[in-house]
Amino acid sequence: MDSSKDKKKHEEILEETYENYKDIENLMFFVDKYLYYEEVILGKSSNTIRSYRRDILQFMEYIDEYEEIRTFEDVEMLTIRSFIAYLNSDERLKKKKNAKVVSKRSINRKISALRTFFKYLQEKKVIQTNKVMYVNMPKFEKELPNVLSKDDLNKMRSVINTEKITGIRDRLIIELLYSSGIRASELINLNEYVIDFNEREMRIVGKGDKERITFFSRNAKKWLEKYIEEKKKEYKNYSKEILITNSKGKKLTTRSLRRLISNHATEAGLQKEVTPHVFRHSFATELLNNGVDIRYLQELLGHSSISTTQVYTHVSKSFLRSIYMSTHPFANE
């Protein structure tokens, strides 16, 4: 993708004078332009774009029904606070069919979406001040990520029938996820061209088209080679362009990936929710527990900010505590 050309095209779309579009009734005009910019220019994922659209449209419905706002400049901090209060109000919960209480985490996501949207409006000189920036996020305790132990992994390994090609694929999936820490989307988008079998490394294109190198275990290599060998025999439509496929040789979906992992975890008798992301958490925790510097972990995970990686330090704290208790001579005195 030529981002410079895309950016130029985007600016051409926005060349017309915005003076005629500052009324709030033209909100969708800017929502579309904003989402185009976030997805095409900044490379945000389709899931993120859908969330942004949903959150902004929910805000749009609220101000249309409850607020007397004519221009974007009329949106005040109080407007956003009233919107947040409305989300969990008795009125909304009774009025909206199937309405549920909105968690603090979801409220934070909605505020974040509105902040970036109004920041975009400010950059395009539609508004002078982004008042949404001054709205405080609700505070909540960060949930420690769920992790798999080596015993959990072995239990999952034991229930997979590797006599079938789909079983070989599933074994490869859990070996790759556990040993490389890649995201679910990165896994299903893998192709054979980005894999160096000799060095056991992969060139991953992650969020925002950011590239990184990550590595995988000898076990993962063994199942990788076996899976490719069986794919060549099984599927007439075999292609190096797609590594992980469904039973018809076509690209596996994220939903199918989540389902097969969940099924194997249930079959293995694991009393916890196991998703592709749990393997990523487990990867990070294993490395931190074995002394990897958090900066190196940040690079391996493909995090743009160190603050995202720091959640794993809370997981490791329990490990460090056990080490301290068992090794310091005065720990229990």
Secondary structure, 3 states (H helix, E strand, C coil): CCHHHHHHHHHHHCCCCHHHHCEHHHHHHHHHHHHHHHHHHCCCCHHHHHHHHHHHHHHHHHHHHHCCCCEHHHCCHHHHHHHHHHHCCHHHHHHCCCCCCCCHHHHHHHHHHHHHHHHHHHHCCCCCCCHHHHCCCCCCCCCCCCCCCHHHHHHHHHHCCCCCHHHHHHHHHHHHHHHHCCCHHHHHCCCHHHEECCCCEEEEECHHHCEEEEECCHHHHHHHHHHHHHHHHHCCCCCCCCCCECCCCCECCHHHHHHHHHHHHHHCCCCCCCCHHHHHHHHHHHHHHCCCCHHHHHHHHCCCCHHHHCHHHHHHHHHHHHHHHHHCCCCCC
